[in-house]
Amino acid sequence: MSDVPAIGLNDANRIPQLGFGVFQIVPDETAAAVKAALDVGYRHIDTAEMYGNEKEVGQGVRDAGLDRAEVFITSKLNNGFHKPDDARRAFDRTLGALGSDFVDLFLIHWPLPTLYGGDFVSTWHVLEEFAKDGRARSIGVSNFQPAHLDRLAKESDTVPAVNQIEVHPYFTNESVRGYGTEHGIVTEAWSPIAQGRVLGDPVIERIADSVGRSTAQVVLRWHIQRGDIVFPKSVSRDRMTSNFELFDFELGSHAMDAISALDRGESGRTGPNPDKFDYIPD
């Protein structure tokens, strides 16, 4: 088993802090990539209905010869299925694709405040159903801003266990992270190395040289020390292994502060602004 620490969630469940992401891994390569990641030691796999590879994630877990209970699997609701009955059917399809009778964590992928009459609360109520019947061990959101989270707090009984948001040194997203800390919502960081953009930054290169690590390891370690969950992705076994080797070194406070100081605010985003994003796949 891995030495990855687990973080406690507000529902008393625990989640491995380091996971393996399968965003943009094509289905034909996903099962092999998941198996390789599990062989390396990962025990947390992050997928989504919109990624189109849930079935292959399930196959990769089975190919690794692991019991389902040994692997923490996250998936997310497709943007096209926010209406309650659509969400219920989509969740059933997720379980069928994974070949499992439960998912460890299920998220609303995007709030889509300009669609569905701005109603993501009724969608959240459906996720509460999944948590109540045990088919989703934990439920959360992705790309929710503080105003969206405030609305859930006012109109529902369940605080999201996690909020998966874009976070990296060029976009530290402190307002959303701070909201999560204040309200017991764990932050998961997507695009943790800004799609590779931060790896050539001179500040990060100097820190990497000083600790004898790669720039990717330094950035991922920065996320870990900030207390966020992170899930890099790669189809390369060597890169998977390198990304996993984060727990035998530590960054000093000056290095941590120097990396955080690279924040560019809104201009540092690599992805869309959640207040405006309205994509629904065909």
TITI-965157 format. One record per atom (N, C-alpha, C, O): residue in three letters; x, y, z. Coordinates in steps of 0.2 Angstrom, whole numbers, plus 5000, padded with zeros to 4 digits. Example, Ala and Ser with C-alpha at 12.3 -4.5 7.8 and 13.67 -1.06 7.14 Angstrom:
BEGIN
ALA506649725039ALA506249785039ALA506649845039ALA507149835042SER506449895035SER506849955036SER506450005039SER506750065040
END
This chain:
BEGIN
MET500449945000MET500050005000MET500450065000MET501050065002SER500150124998SER500550184998SER500650215004SER500250195009ASP501050265005ASP501150305011ASP500850375010ASP500950415014VAL500350375006VAL499950445005VAL499550455011VAL499150415013PRO499650515014PRO499150535019PRO498450535017PRO498350555011ALA497950525022ALA497250535020ALA497050595024ALA497250615030ILE496550635021ILE496250695024ILE495550675026ILE495150645023GLY495350695032GLY494750685035GLY494250735031GLY494350795031LEU493650715029LEU493150755027LEU492650765032LEU492550745037ASN492150815030ASN491650835035ASN491150785036ASN490650795041ASP491150735033ASP490650685034ASP490950625037ASP490650565037ALA491550625040ALA491850575043ALA492250525039ALA492550485041ASN492150535032ASN492550495028ASN493250525027ASN493350575029ARG493650485024ARG494350505023ARG494550495015ARG494350445012ILE494950535013ILE495150535006ILE495950545005ILE496250585008PRO496250495001PRO496950505000PRO497150574997PRO496850594992GLN497650605000GLN497850674998GLN498150674991GLN498050724987LEU498450624988LEU498750624982LEU498350564978LEU498250514980GLY498050584972GLY497750544968GLY497950544960GLY498450574959PHE497650504956PHE497850504949PHE497250524945PHE496750494945GLY497350574941GLY496850604937GLY496850574930GLY497350554927VAL496250564927VAL496250534920VAL495950584915VAL495750564910PHE495850644916PHE495650694912PHE496050694905PHE496750704906GLN495750694900GLN496050694893GLN496450634892GLN496850634887ILE496450584896ILE496750514894ILE496150484890ILE495650474892VAL496350464884VAL495850434879VAL495650364882VAL496050334885PRO495050344881PRO494750284883PRO495250224882PRO495350184886ASP495550214876ASP495950164874ASP496550154878ASP496850104879GLU496750214882GLU497350214886GLU497250214893GLU497650204897THR496550224895THR496450234902THR496550174906THR496850184912ALA496250114904ALA496350054909ALA497050044910ALA497250024916ALA497450044905ALA498150034906ALA498550084911ALA498950064915ALA498350144910ALA498550204914ALA498350194921ALA498750204926VAL497750174922VAL497450164929VAL497850104933VAL498050114938LYS497950054929LYS498249994932LYS498950014934LYS499249994939ALA499350044929ALA499950064931ALA500050114937ALA500450104941ALA499550164937ALA499550204943ALA499450164950ALA499750184955LEU498950124949LEU498850084955LEU499450034957LEU499550024963ASP499750014952ASP500349974953ASP500950014957ASP501349994961VAL500950074955VAL501450124958VAL501250134965VAL501750144969GLY500650134967GLY500450144974GLY499850194975GLY499550204980TYR499650224969TYR499050274970TYR498450234972TYR498350174970ARG498050264976ARG497450234978ARG496850274978ARG496250264981HIS496850334974HIS496350374972HIS496350394965HIS496850414962ILE495750384962ILE495750394955ILE495150444954ILE494650434956ASP495350494950ASP494850554948ASP494650544941ASP495050554937THR493950534940THR493650534933THR493050574933THR492950614938ALA492650574928ALA492050614927ALA491650584921ALA491950554916GLU491050594921GLU490650574916GLU490850604909GLU490850574904MET491050674909MET491250704903MET491850684901MET492050694895TYR492250644905TYR492950624902TYR492850564897TYR493250554893GLY492250534898GLY492150474893GLY492550414895GLY492650374890ASN492850404901ASN493250344902ASN493150314909ASN493550284912GLU492450324911GLU492350294918GLU492350214917GLU492650184922LYS492150184912LYS492150114911LYS492850084911LYS492950034914GLU493250124908GLU493950104908GLU494350114915GLU494750074916VAL494150164918VAL494350164925VAL494150104929VAL494650074933GLY493550084929GLY493350024932GLY493749964930GLY493949924934GLN493849954924GLN494249904921GLN494949904924GLN495249854925GLY495249964924GLY495949964926GLY496049944934GLY496549914936VAL495549964938VAL495549944945VAL495449864945VAL495849834949ARG495049834941ARG494949764941ARG495649734938ARG495849674941ASP495949764933ASP496549734930ASP497149734935ASP497549694935ALA497049784940ALA497649784945ALA497549734950ALA497949724955GLY496949704950GLY496849644955GLY496749674962GLY496849634967LEU496449734963LEU496349764969LEU495549754971LEU495149754966ASP495449744977ASP494749744979ASP494449814978ASP494849864980ARG493849824976ARG493549894975ARG493649934981ARG493749994981ALA493549904987ALA493649944993ALA494249974995ALA494350024999GLU494849954991GLU495449984992GLU495650044988GLU496150074989VAL495150064983VAL495250114979VAL494750164980VAL494150154979PHE494950234981PHE494450284981PHE494350314974PHE494850334971ILE493750314972ILE493550334965ILE493050394966ILE492550394969THR493250444962THR492850504962THR492550514954THR492950494950SER491950524954SER491750544947SER491250614948SER491150634953LYS491050634942LYS490750704942LYS490150704937LYS490150664932LEU489650734939LEU489050744935LEU489150774928LEU489350834928ASN488950754923ASN488950784916ASN488550844916ASN487950844919ASN488750904913ASN488450964913ASN487750964910ASN487351004911GLY487650914905GLY487050904902GLY486450874906GLY485950864904PHE486650854912PHE486150814916PHE485950844923PHE485950804928HIS485950904923HIS485750944930HIS485050934932HIS484950934938LYS484550924927LYS483850914930LYS483850854934LYS484150804932PRO483450854939PRO483450794944PRO483450724941PRO483850684943ASP482950714937ASP482850644934ASP483450634930ASP483650574930ASP483650684926ASP484250664922ASP484850654926ASP485250604924ALA484950684932ALA485550674936ALA485450604939ALA485950564940ARG484850584941ARG484750514944ARG484950464938ARG485350414940ARG484750464932ARG484950424927ARG485650424925ARG485950374924ALA485950484925ALA486650484924ALA487150454929ALA487650424928PHE486850464936PHE487250424941PHE487250354940PHE487750314942ASP486650324939ASP486550254938ASP487050234932ASP487350174933ARG487150274927ARG487550254921ARG488350254924ARG488750214922THR488450304928THR489150304931THR489350234935THR489850214934LEU488850214939LEU488950154943LEU489050094938LEU489450054939GLY488550094933GLY488650044928GLY489250034925GLY489549984924ALA489550094923ALA490150104919ALA490750084923ALA491150044921LEU490750104930LEU491250084934LEU491250014936LEU491749984939GLY490649984936GLY490549914938GLY490549904945GLY490849864948SER490249954949SER490249964956SER489549984958SER489250014955ASP489449964964ASP488749984967ASP488850044971ASP488350064974PHE489450074971PHE489450144975PHE490050184972PHE490550154968VAL490050244973VAL490650284971VAL490850324977VAL490450344981ASP491550324978ASP491750354985ASP491550434985ASP491450454991LEU491650464980LEU491450534980LEU491150554973LEU491350534968PHE490550594973PHE490250614967PHE490150684968PHE489950714973LEU490350724962LEU490350794962LEU489850824957LEU489750794951ILE489550884958ILE489250924952ILE489850954949ILE490250994952HIS489950944942HIS490550964939HIS490651034938HIS491251064940TRP490151074937TRP490151144936TRP489451174938TRP488951134938PRO489451234941PRO488851254944PRO488351284938PRO487751274939LEU488651304933LEU488251324927LEU487751374929LEU487151364927PRO487951434932PRO487451474935PRO487051514929PRO486451544931THR487251514923THR486851544918THR486351494914THR486051514909LEU486351434916LEU485951384913LEU485451354918LEU485551364924TYR484951314916TYR484451284920TYR484151334925TYR483951324931GLY484051394922GLY483751444927GLY484151464933GLY483951494938GLY484851454932GLY485251464938GLY485151414944GLY485451424949ASP484751364943ASP484651314948ASP485151254948ASP485051204945PHE485651264953PHE486051204954PHE485851174961PHE486151124963VAL485351204964VAL485251174971VAL484851114970VAL484951064974SER484351114966SER483951054965SER484350994963SER484250934965THR484951004959THR485450954957THR485750934963THR485850874964TRP485950974968TRP486250964974TRP485850914978TRP486050874982HIS485150934978HIS484750894982HIS484750814980HIS484650774984VAL484850804973VAL484850734971VAL485450704973VAL485450644975LEU486050744973LEU486650714976LEU486550694983LEU486850644986GLU486150734987GLU486050714994GLU485650644994GLU485750614999GLU485250634990GLU484950574989GLU485450514989GLU485350464992PHE485950524984PHE486450474983PHE486850464989PHE486950404991ALA486950514993ALA487350504999ALA486950465005ALA487150425008LYS486250485005LYS485850455010LYS485750385009LYS485750345013ASP485750365002ASP485650285001ASP486250255001ASP486250194999GLY486850285002GLY487450255002GLY487850244995GLY488350214995ARG487550254990ARG487850244983ARG488350294982ARG488850284978ALA488350354985ALA488950394985ALA489150404992ALA488750434996ARG489750384994ARG489950385001ARG490050455003ARG489950475009SER490250504998SER490350575000SER490150614994SER490150584988ILE489850674995ILE489650714989ILE489950784990ILE490150804995GLY490050814984GLY490450874984GLY490250914977GLY489850894974VAL490650964976VAL490551004970VAL491251024967VAL491751004970SER491251044961SER491851064958SER491751134954SER491151144951ASN492151174955ASN492151244952ASN491651284955ASN491351334951PHE491451274961PHE490951324964PHE491351384967PHE491851374971GLN491051434966GLN491251504969GLN490951514976GLN490451484977PRO491251554980PRO490851564987PRO490151584986PRO489751564991ALA489951624981ALA489251644981ALA488851574980ALA488251574982HIS489051534976HIS488751474974HIS488651424981HIS488151394982LEU489251424984LEU489251384990LEU488751414996LEU488451385000ASP488751484996ASP488251515001ASP487551494999ASP487151485004ARG487451494993ARG486751474991ARG486551404993ARG486051384996LEU487051354992LEU486951284995LEU486851285002LEU486451245005ALA487251325006ALA487151325013ALA486451355015ALA486251325020LYS486151395012LYS485551425013LYS484951375011LYS484451385015GLU485051335006GLU484451305003GLU484551225004GLU484151195001SER485051205007SER485151135008SER485351115015SER485551165019ASP485451055017ASP485651035024ASP486351005024ASP486550985029THR486650995018THR487250965017THR487851005015THR487751045010VAL488351015019VAL488951055017VAL489351005012VAL489550955014PRO489551035006PRO489950985002PRO490650965005PRO490951005009ALA490750905004ALA491350875007ALA492050905004ALA492550925007VAL491950914998VAL492550944994VAL492350994989VAL491750994987ASN492751044987ASN492651084981ASN493251074977ASN493851094979GLN493151044971GLN493751034966GLN493751104962GLN493351114958ILE494351134962ILE494451204959ILE495151204955ILE495551164957GLU495151254951GLU495851264948GLU496251294953GLU496051354956VAL496851264954VAL497351294959VAL498051274956VAL498151224955HIS498451324956HIS499151314954HIS499551374956HIS499251424958PRO500251384956PRO500551444958PRO500451504954PRO500451554957TYR500151504948TYR499951564944TYR499251584946TYR499051634944PHE498851534949PHE498151554951PHE498051514957PHE497751464957THR498251544963THR498151514969THR497451514972THR497251474977ASN496951554969ASN496251544970ASN496151554978ASN495751514981GLU496451604981GLU496351604989GLU495751614991GLU495551594997SER495251654988SER494651674990SER494251604991SER493851594996VAL494251564986VAL493851504986VAL494151454991VAL493751424995ARG494851444991ARG495151404996ARG494951425003ARG494851385008GLY494951495004GLY494851515011GLY494151505013GLY494051495019TYR493651515009TYR492951495010TYR492951425012TYR492551405017GLY493251375009GLY493251305010GLY493551295017GLY493251255021THR494151325019THR494451315026THR493951335031THR493851305036GLU493551395030GLU493151425035GLU492551375036GLU492251375042HIS492351345031HIS491651305031HIS491751235031HIS491351195030GLY492351205032GLY492551135032GLY492451095026GLY492251045026ILE492651135020ILE492551105014ILE493351095011ILE493651145011VAL493551035010VAL494251025008VAL494251045000VAL493851034996THR494851074999THR495051094992THR495351034988THR495851014991GLU495151024982GLU495550984978GLU495751024972GLU495351064969ALA496351024970ALA496651064965ALA496751034958ALA497050984957TRP496351054953TRP496451034947TRP496851084943TRP496951134945SER497151054937SER497751094934SER498251114938SER498451164938PRO498551064942PRO499051084948PRO499651114945PRO500051144949ILE499851094939ILE500451124936ILE500351174931ILE500751184927ALA499751194930ALA499451244925ALA499651224918ALA499851254914GLN499451154917GLN499551124911GLN500351134909GLN500451134903GLY500751124914GLY501451134912GLY501751204912GLY502351204912ARG501351254912ARG501551324911ARG502051344917ARG502551384916VAL501951314923VAL502351344929VAL503051304929VAL503451324933LEU503151254925LEU503751204926LEU504351244924LEU504951224927GLY504351294920GLY504951324918GLY505051394921GLY505451434919ASP504651404926ASP504751464930ASP505351474933ASP505551424937PRO505751524933PRO506451524936PRO506351524944PRO506851484946VAL505851544947VAL505851534954VAL505751464956VAL506151434960ILE505351424952ILE505251354954ILE505851314952ILE506051264955GLU506151334946GLU506751304944GLU507351304950GLU507651264951ARG507351364953ARG507951374958ARG507751334964ARG508251304967ILE507151334966ILE506951294972ILE507051224970ILE507351184975ALA506851194964ALA506951124963ALA507751104963ALA507951054965ASP508151154960ASP508851144961ASP509151134968ASP509551094970SER508851174972SER509051184979SER508851124983SER509251104988VAL508351084981VAL508151024985VAL508250964981VAL508050904984GLY508550964975GLY508650914971GLY508050874969GLY508150814968ARG507550904967ARG506950874964ARG506750914958ARG507050964956SER506350874954SER506050904948SER505550964949SER505350974955THR505451004945THR505051064946THR504351034947THR503951064951ALA504150984943ALA503450954945ALA503350934952ALA502850944955GLN503850894954GLN503850874961GLN503850934966GLN503450924971VAL504150984965VAL504151044969VAL503451074969VAL503151094975VAL503151084963VAL502451114963VAL501951064967VAL501551094970LEU501951004965LEU501550954968LEU501650954976LEU501150954980ARG502250964978ARG502350964985ARG502151024989ARG501851024994TRP502151084985TRP501851144987TRP501051134988TRP500851164994HIS500751104984HIS500051084985HIS499951044991HIS499451064995ILE500350994992ILE500250944998ILE500350985004ILE499950975009GLN500851025005GLN500951065011GLN500451115012GLN500351135018ARG500151145007ARG499551185008ARG498951155011ARG498451185013GLY498951085011GLY498351045013GLY497851025008GLY497351005010ASP497951045002ASP497551024997ASP497650954994ASP498150924995ILE497050924991ILE497150864987ILE497350874980ILE497150924977VAL497750834978VAL498050844971VAL498050784967VAL498250734970PHE497950784961PHE497950724957PHE498250734950PHE497850754945PRO498950734949PRO499250744943PRO499050684938PRO498850634941LYS499150694932LYS498950634927LYS499550634922LYS499850674920SER499650564920SER500150554915SER500050484913SER499750444916VAL500150464906VAL500150394904VAL500850364904VAL500950304903SER501350404907SER502050374907SER502150344914SER502050384919ARG502350284915ARG502450254921ARG503050294925ARG502950294931ASP503550314921ASP504050344925ASP503850414928ASP503950434934ARG503350444924ARG503150514927ARG502650494933ARG502650534937MET502250444932MET501850424938MET502250414944MET502050444949THR502750384943THR503150364949THR503450424952THR503450434958SER503750474948SER504050534950SER503550574953SER503650604959ASN502950584951ASN502350624954ASN502150594961ASN501850624965PHE502250524962PHE502150494968PHE502650504973PHE502450494979GLU503250524972GLU503750534976GLU503750604979GLU504250644978LEU503350614984LEU503250684986LEU503250684994LEU503250744997PHE503350624997PHE503250625004PHE503950615008PHE503950595014ASP504450615004ASP505150605008ASP505550675007ASP506150675008PHE505250725006PHE505550795006PHE505050845008PHE504450835008GLU505350905010GLU504850955012GLU505151025010GLU505751035010LEU504751075008LEU504951135006LEU504851185013LEU504451175017GLY505451225013GLY505451275019GLY504951325018GLY504651335012SER504851365023SER504351425022SER504451475017SER504051495014HIS505151485016HIS505351535011HIS505151515004HIS504951555000ALA505251445003ALA505151414996ALA504351414995ALA504151434990MET503951405000MET503251405000MET503051474998MET502551474994ASP503251525002ASP503051585001ASP503251614994ASP502851644991ALA503851594991ALA504051614985ALA503651584979ALA503451624974ILE503451524980ILE502951494975ILE502251524975ILE501951544970SER502051534981SER501351574982SER501351644979SER500851664976ALA501951674979ALA501951744977ALA501951744969ALA501951804967LEU501951694966LEU501951694959LEU501251704956LEU501151704950ASP500751704961ASP500051714959ASP499951774954ASP500151824956ARG499551764949ARG499351814944ARG498651834945ARG498451874940GLY498351804950GLY497551824950GLY497251794944GLY497351744941GLU496651834942GLU496251804937GLU496551794930GLU496351744927SER497151824929SER497451824923SER497851754923SER498051734917GLY497951724928GLY498351664929GLY497951604927GLY498151544927ARG497251604927ARG496851544925ARG497051514919ARG497251544914THR497051444919THR497051404912THR496451384910THR496351374904GLY495951384914GLY495251364912GLY494751414913GLY494951474914PRO494151404911PRO493551454911PRO493351474918PRO493551444923ASN493051534918ASN492851564924ASN492151534926ASN491751534922PRO492051504932PRO491451464934PRO490851504933PRO490251484933ASP490951574934ASP490351614934ASP490051624927ASP489451644926LYS490451604922LYS490251614915LYS490151554911LYS489851554906PHE490551494914PHE490551434910PHE489851404909PHE489551394913ASP489751394902ASP489051364901ASP489051304896ASP488651294892TYR489651274895TYR489751214891TYR489351154892TYR489351134898ILE488951134887ILE488651064888ILE488851024882ILE488751044876PRO489150964883PRO489350924878PRO488750894873PRO488250894876ASP488950884867ASP488450864862ASP488250784864ASP487850754861
END
